[in-house]
Amino acid sequence: MPSIEALAMAGVDCGINFEERERRDVEKTPQYLLADHGEEGDLRCHEKDKLMGEQLQVKTKMESSVTNIVSTIHGQDKKL
């Protein structure tokens, strides 16, 4: 007997209702594996985005400071 994939590629209607299968799969999935779409979940996501933005700013400032220090040191070496 051919696989479901082979039948699908051949364009044969297997009579599978994917919406029904997906609904049953979601019902079987443990709650802790499902994404949190509630208000609290949105708030946590916003807080994570804010924190990542702050971390990016700190990283950018640190890189700029290191670049300035290195260029200053190289400038002093050339003068000597």
N, CA, C and O atoms as a MOPAC input file, in Angstrom:
PM7 MOZYME 1SCF
protein

 N      0.84500 1    -1.18500 1     0.00000 1
 C      0.00000 1     0.00000 1     0.00000 1
 C      0.88500 1     1.24000 1     0.00000 1
 O      1.82800 1     1.32000 1     0.78700 1
 N      0.59900 1     2.21100 1    -0.86900 1
 C      1.42500 1     3.43000 1    -0.92400 1
 C      1.20500 1     4.30700 1     0.30800 1
 O      0.17400 1     4.23600 1     0.97700 1
 N      2.19900 1     5.12400 1     0.57600 1
 C      2.11000 1     6.01200 1     1.73600 1
 C      1.14900 1     7.16200 1     1.45500 1
 O      0.79100 1     7.42900 1     0.30800 1
 N      0.74200 1     7.83200 1     2.52300 1
 C     -0.14300 1     9.00200 1     2.38300 1
 C      0.55300 1    10.08300 1     1.57000 1
 O     -0.07500 1    10.76400 1     0.75800 1
 N      1.86800 1    10.23800 1     1.79500 1
 C      2.63000 1    11.24800 1     1.05900 1
 C      2.61500 1    10.95900 1    -0.43500 1
 O      2.42900 1    11.86500 1    -1.24600 1
 N      2.81400 1     9.68500 1    -0.79900 1
 C      2.81500 1     9.30700 1    -2.21900 1
 C      1.45100 1     9.56200 1    -2.84500 1
 O      1.36400 1    10.06400 1    -3.96600 1
 N      0.39900 1     9.22200 1    -2.13600 1
 C     -0.94800 1     9.47200 1    -2.65000 1
 C     -1.21200 1    10.96400 1    -2.80900 1
 O     -1.82400 1    11.39000 1    -3.78800 1
 N     -0.75200 1    11.75500 1    -1.84600 1
 C     -0.96100 1    13.20400 1    -1.91600 1
 C     -0.22000 1    13.79000 1    -3.11000 1
 O     -0.74900 1    14.65100 1    -3.81200 1
 N      1.02300 1    13.31800 1    -3.34500 1
 C      1.79500 1    13.81600 1    -4.48600 1
 C      1.13900 1    13.42000 1    -5.80700 1
 O      1.26500 1    14.12800 1    -6.80600 1
 N      0.44600 1    12.29500 1    -5.80600 1
 C     -0.24600 1    11.84500 1    -7.01400 1
 C     -1.58500 1    12.54600 1    -7.19800 1
 O     -2.23700 1    12.38400 1    -8.23000 1
 N     -1.99500 1    13.32200 1    -6.20400 1
 C     -3.23700 1    14.06700 1    -6.31000 1
 C     -4.46600 1    13.27000 1    -5.93300 1
 O     -5.58500 1    13.65900 1    -6.26800 1
 N     -4.27500 1    12.16500 1    -5.24500 1
 C     -5.39300 1    11.31200 1    -4.82800 1
 C     -5.98700 1    11.87400 1    -3.54500 1
 O     -5.26500 1    12.23200 1    -2.61500 1
 N     -7.33100 1    11.94700 1    -3.50900 1
 C     -8.00700 1    12.41500 1    -2.30100 1
 C     -8.13000 1    11.24600 1    -1.34000 1
 O     -8.83700 1    10.27600 1    -1.61400 1
 N     -7.43900 1    11.34400 1    -0.21400 1
 C     -7.43600 1    10.25500 1     0.77000 1
 C     -8.58500 1    10.36800 1     1.75500 1
 O     -8.77500 1     9.48800 1     2.59400 1
 N     -9.33900 1    11.42800 1     1.66100 1
 C    -10.45300 1    11.61000 1     2.57300 1
 C    -10.01800 1    12.04800 1     3.96800 1
 O    -10.75400 1    11.85400 1     4.93600 1
 N     -8.83000 1    12.63500 1     4.07700 1
 C     -8.33000 1    13.07800 1     5.37100 1
 C     -8.75400 1    14.52700 1     5.59000 1
 O     -8.49000 1    15.39300 1     4.75600 1
 N     -9.40000 1    14.77800 1     6.69600 1
 C     -9.81000 1    16.12200 1     7.05100 1
 C     -8.72000 1    16.72000 1     7.94900 1
 O     -8.65100 1    16.42000 1     9.14100 1
 N     -7.87000 1    17.57000 1     7.36000 1
 C     -6.73400 1    18.10200 1     8.09800 1
 C     -7.15000 1    19.04100 1     9.22200 1
 O     -6.48000 1    19.11400 1    10.25200 1
 N     -8.25100 1    19.76000 1     9.02900 1
 C     -8.72500 1    20.63500 1    10.09400 1
 C     -9.11200 1    19.82200 1    11.32300 1
 O     -8.80300 1    20.20700 1    12.45100 1
 N     -9.78500 1    18.70300 1    11.10400 1
 C    -10.19400 1    17.83500 1    12.20600 1
 C     -8.97600 1    17.21100 1    12.88300 1
 O     -8.92100 1    17.13600 1    14.11100 1
 N     -8.00500 1    16.76600 1    12.09900 1
 C     -6.78300 1    16.17800 1    12.67300 1
 C     -6.02500 1    17.21500 1    13.49800 1
 O     -5.53600 1    16.91800 1    14.58800 1
 N     -5.93200 1    18.44000 1    12.96400 1
 C     -5.22100 1    19.49800 1    13.68400 1
 C     -5.92300 1    19.80800 1    15.00100 1
 O     -5.26500 1    19.99300 1    16.02400 1
 N     -7.25100 1    19.86500 1    14.98400 1
 C     -8.01600 1    20.13500 1    16.19800 1
 C     -7.76600 1    19.03600 1    17.23500 1
 O     -7.57800 1    19.32900 1    18.41600 1
 N     -7.76500 1    17.76600 1    16.79300 1
 C     -7.50900 1    16.66000 1    17.71400 1
 C     -6.08600 1    16.69800 1    18.25200 1
 O     -5.84700 1    16.39400 1    19.42100 1
 N     -5.14000 1    17.07400 1    17.39100 1
 C     -3.74900 1    17.15500 1    17.84200 1
 C     -3.57000 1    18.23000 1    18.90300 1
 O     -2.82600 1    18.03700 1    19.86400 1
 N     -4.24700 1    19.36100 1    18.73500 1
 C     -4.16000 1    20.44500 1    19.71200 1
 C     -4.78000 1    20.01100 1    21.02700 1
 O     -4.27700 1    20.34800 1    22.09900 1
 N     -5.86700 1    19.26700 1    20.94700 1
 C     -6.51300 1    18.78600 1    22.18000 1
 C     -5.59800 1    17.83900 1    22.94800 1
 O     -5.65300 1    17.80300 1    24.17700 1
 N     -4.77000 1    17.08200 1    22.26300 1
 C     -3.86900 1    16.12800 1    22.90200 1
 C     -2.58600 1    16.78700 1    23.42000 1
 O     -1.90500 1    16.22400 1    24.27700 1
 N     -2.25900 1    17.96500 1    22.91000 1
 C     -1.01900 1    18.63400 1    23.28700 1
 C     -1.10800 1    19.15000 1    24.71600 1
 O     -2.07700 1    19.82700 1    25.06200 1
 N     -0.11500 1    18.84500 1    25.55700 1
 C     -0.12500 1    19.36100 1    26.93000 1
 C     -0.10200 1    20.89100 1    26.93800 1
 O      0.52700 1    21.51200 1    26.08100 1
 N     -0.77600 1    21.48000 1    27.89000 1
 C     -0.90200 1    22.93500 1    27.95500 1
 C      0.44400 1    23.64800 1    28.06400 1
 O      0.61100 1    24.74600 1    27.53300 1
 N      1.40500 1    23.02800 1    28.75100 1
 C      2.68700 1    23.71200 1    28.93500 1
 C      3.48500 1    23.80600 1    27.63000 1
 O      4.45800 1    24.55600 1    27.56300 1
 N      3.09000 1    23.05900 1    26.59500 1
 C      3.77100 1    23.14600 1    25.31000 1
 C      3.12500 1    24.15500 1    24.36900 1
 O      3.71100 1    24.51600 1    23.34800 1
 N      1.93600 1    24.60700 1    24.70200 1
 C      1.22500 1    25.55500 1    23.84700 1
 C      1.69400 1    26.97700 1    24.13300 1
 O      2.04600 1    27.30800 1    25.26500 1
 N      1.69700 1    27.81400 1    23.10000 1
 C      2.08500 1    29.21300 1    23.26200 1
 C      1.05500 1    29.93700 1    24.10900 1
 O     -0.14000 1    29.65000 1    24.03200 1
 N      1.52300 1    30.87300 1    24.91600 1
 C      0.64200 1    31.66500 1    25.76800 1
 C      0.23400 1    32.91500 1    25.00000 1
 O      1.06500 1    33.77700 1    24.71700 1
 N     -1.06000 1    33.00800 1    24.66300 1
 C     -1.54900 1    34.16100 1    23.91500 1
 C     -2.35300 1    35.12200 1    24.77900 1
 O     -3.00900 1    36.02600 1    24.26100 1
 N     -2.30600 1    34.93200 1    26.08100 1
 C     -3.06300 1    35.79800 1    26.97900 1
 C     -2.36500 1    37.13500 1    27.18300 1
 O     -1.26700 1    37.36100 1    26.67500 1
 N     -3.01800 1    38.01800 1    27.93600 1
 C     -2.45200 1    39.34400 1    28.19800 1
 C     -1.11900 1    39.24100 1    28.91700 1
 O     -0.18800 1    39.98900 1    28.61700 1
 N     -1.02400 1    38.32500 1    29.85500 1
 C      0.21400 1    38.16900 1    30.61000 1
 C      1.34700 1    37.73600 1    29.68000 1
 O      2.48300 1    38.18500 1    29.83400 1
 N      1.04200 1    36.86600 1    28.71700 1
 C      2.04300 1    36.42600 1    27.75200 1
 C      2.51700 1    37.56200 1    26.88300 1
 O      3.70800 1    37.67100 1    26.59200 1
 N      1.57700 1    38.43200 1    26.45500 1
 C      1.95800 1    39.59400 1    25.64700 1
 C      2.84500 1    40.53600 1    26.44200 1
 O      3.79400 1    41.09900 1    25.89700 1
 N      2.54800 1    40.71500 1    27.73200 1
 C      3.32900 1    41.60000 1    28.58400 1
 C      4.75000 1    41.07100 1    28.72000 1
 O      5.71500 1    41.82800 1    28.62000 1
 N      4.87200 1    39.76600 1    28.94800 1
 C      6.20600 1    39.17400 1    29.08600 1
 C      6.99900 1    39.34000 1    27.80800 1
 O      8.19700 1    39.62000 1    27.85400 1
 N      6.35300 1    39.17400 1    26.67100 1
 C      7.01600 1    39.32200 1    25.37800 1
 C      7.49100 1    40.76100 1    25.20600 1
 O      8.60200 1    40.99400 1    24.72800 1
 N      6.65900 1    41.72800 1    25.59200 1
 C      7.02700 1    43.13600 1    25.49700 1
 C      8.22100 1    43.44300 1    26.40500 1
 O      9.13400 1    44.17200 1    26.01800 1
 N      8.20400 1    42.88400 1    27.60300 1
 C      9.32000 1    43.11100 1    28.53200 1
 C     10.61000 1    42.51400 1    27.98400 1
 O     11.67500 1    43.11500 1    28.13000 1
 N     10.53500 1    41.34900 1    27.35900 1
 C     11.71900 1    40.73500 1    26.75700 1
 C     12.25600 1    41.60900 1    25.62200 1
 O     13.46600 1    41.80100 1    25.50100 1
 N     11.35100 1    42.13700 1    24.79000 1
 C     11.77400 1    43.00400 1    23.69300 1
 C     12.46900 1    44.25200 1    24.22900 1
 O     13.48600 1    44.68800 1    23.69000 1
 N     11.91100 1    44.81900 1    25.29300 1
 C     12.49500 1    46.02400 1    25.89600 1
 C     13.88700 1    45.71500 1    26.44300 1
 O     14.82200 1    46.49100 1    26.24200 1
 N     14.02400 1    44.59100 1    27.12800 1
 C     15.31000 1    44.19600 1    27.68900 1
 C     16.33900 1    43.96800 1    26.58300 1
 O     17.49100 1    44.38200 1    26.71600 1
 N     15.93600 1    43.32000 1    25.50200 1
 C     16.86000 1    43.08400 1    24.39700 1
 C     17.30200 1    44.39500 1    23.76100 1
 O     18.45500 1    44.52800 1    23.34900 1
 N     16.39700 1    45.36300 1    23.68000 1
 C     16.75000 1    46.68200 1    23.14900 1
 C     17.76200 1    47.38200 1    24.03400 1
 O     18.71000 1    47.99600 1    23.54400 1
 N     17.55600 1    47.28600 1    25.35100 1
 C     18.50800 1    47.89700 1    26.28800 1
 C     19.87300 1    47.22100 1    26.19800 1
 O     20.90400 1    47.89200 1    26.24500 1
 N     19.88200 1    45.90100 1    26.07100 1
 C     21.14200 1    45.17100 1    25.94600 1
 C     21.87200 1    45.55500 1    24.66700 1
 O     23.09800 1    45.66000 1    24.66100 1
 N     21.13600 1    45.76500 1    23.59500 1
 C     21.74400 1    46.18000 1    22.33700 1
 C     22.36800 1    47.56200 1    22.47000 1
 O     23.44800 1    47.80800 1    21.93300 1
 N     21.70100 1    48.46500 1    23.17700 1
 C     22.25700 1    49.80600 1    23.39500 1
 C     23.55100 1    49.73800 1    24.19000 1
 O     24.52000 1    50.42000 1    23.85700 1
 N     23.57600 1    48.92600 1    25.23000 1
 C     24.78400 1    48.77500 1    26.05000 1
 C     25.91200 1    48.20400 1    25.19900 1
 O     27.04500 1    48.68100 1    25.26500 1
 N     25.60700 1    47.19300 1    24.40900 1
 C     26.62500 1    46.57100 1    23.55000 1
 C     27.17900 1    47.59000 1    22.56200 1
 O     28.39000 1    47.64600 1    22.34900 1
 N     26.31400 1    48.39100 1    21.96000 1
 C     26.74500 1    49.39700 1    20.99700 1
 C     27.65200 1    50.42700 1    21.65700 1
 O     28.67100 1    50.81300 1    21.08300 1
 N     27.29100 1    50.87800 1    22.86200 1
 C     28.11800 1    51.84600 1    23.58600 1
 C     29.47100 1    51.24900 1    23.93400 1
 O     30.49400 1    51.92400 1    23.82000 1
 N     29.48900 1    49.98900 1    24.35700 1
 C     30.75300 1    49.34400 1    24.71400 1
 C     31.64900 1    49.19800 1    23.48800 1
 O     32.85000 1    49.45100 1    23.56800 1
 N     31.07900 1    48.79300 1    22.35800 1
 C     31.86600 1    48.65900 1    21.13500 1
 C     32.44000 1    50.00100 1    20.70800 1
 O     33.58700 1    50.07800 1    20.26700 1
 N     31.65100 1    51.05200 1    20.83800 1
 C     32.10600 1    52.40000 1    20.48800 1
 C     33.24900 1    52.83800 1    21.39100 1
 O     34.22800 1    53.41900 1    20.92400 1
 N     33.12400 1    52.55900 1    22.68600 1
 C     34.17800 1    52.92200 1    23.63300 1
 C     35.47000 1    52.18100 1    23.32700 1
 O     36.54600 1    52.77800 1    23.34700 1
 N     35.37600 1    50.89700 1    23.04600 1
 C     36.57000 1    50.10600 1    22.72500 1
 C     37.21800 1    50.63200 1    21.45200 1
 O     38.44200 1    50.73800 1    21.37900 1
 N     36.40800 1    50.96100 1    20.44800 1
 C     36.94400 1    51.49100 1    19.19800 1
 C     37.68200 1    52.80100 1    19.44600 1
 O     38.75800 1    53.01700 1    18.89000 1
 N     37.11700 1    53.67400 1    20.27300 1
 C     37.76300 1    54.95200 1    20.58900 1
 C     39.07200 1    54.73500 1    21.33600 1
 O     40.06900 1    55.39700 1    21.04700 1
 N     39.07600 1    53.81800 1    22.28900 1
 C     40.28200 1    53.54400 1    23.06700 1
 C     41.37800 1    52.99700 1    22.16200 1
 O     42.52500 1    53.43700 1    22.23800 1
 N     41.03200 1    52.04400 1    21.30900 1
 C     42.01200 1    51.43500 1    20.41000 1
 C     42.56400 1    52.47100 1    19.43800 1
 O     43.77000 1    52.50600 1    19.19200 1
 N     41.70300 1    53.30600 1    18.88900 1
 C     42.19500 1    54.32100 1    17.95000 1
 C     43.07600 1    55.34100 1    18.66300 1
 O     44.03400 1    55.83500 1    18.06900 1
 N     42.78000 1    55.67000 1    19.91600 1
 C     43.61100 1    56.58400 1    20.69600 1
 C     44.98500 1    55.96400 1    20.94100 1
 O     46.01000 1    56.63100 1    20.80000 1
 N     44.99400 1    54.69700 1    21.30600 1
 C     46.26100 1    54.00800 1    21.55900 1
 C     47.09800 1    53.94600 1    20.28800 1
 O     48.30300 1    54.19600 1    20.32800 1
 N     46.48000 1    53.61800 1    19.17500 1
 C     47.20600 1    53.54900 1    17.90500 1
 C     47.69500 1    54.93300 1    17.48700 1
 O     48.76900 1    55.05600 1    16.89800 1
 N     46.93200 1    55.95900 1    17.78100 1
 C     47.34500 1    57.32900 1    17.47300 1
 C     48.56700 1    57.73200 1    18.27400 1
 O     49.45200 1    58.41200 1    17.75500 1
 N     48.62700 1    57.31900 1    19.54300 1
 C     49.77400 1    57.63900 1    20.39300 1
 C     51.00500 1    56.86200 1    19.93000 1
 O     52.11600 1    57.38700 1    20.00300 1
 N     50.84000 1    55.64200 1    19.46300 1
 C     51.96700 1    54.84500 1    18.98000 1
 C     52.60500 1    55.50300 1    17.76800 1
 O     53.82700 1    55.48100 1    17.62800 1
 N     51.80300 1    56.08400 1    16.89300 1
 C     52.32400 1    56.71700 1    15.69400 1
 C     53.11000 1    57.97100 1    16.01700 1
 O     54.05900 1    58.30800 1    15.31000 1
 N     52.72000 1    58.67900 1    17.09400 1
 C     53.40500 1    59.91200 1    17.49000 1
 C     54.78000 1    59.60400 1    18.07400 1
 O     55.69100 1    60.42600 1    17.97100 1
 N     54.93900 1    58.44800 1    18.67600 1
 C     56.20800 1    58.09100 1    19.29200 1
 C     57.15100 1    57.67400 1    18.24700 1
 O     58.29300 1    57.32600 1    18.54800 1

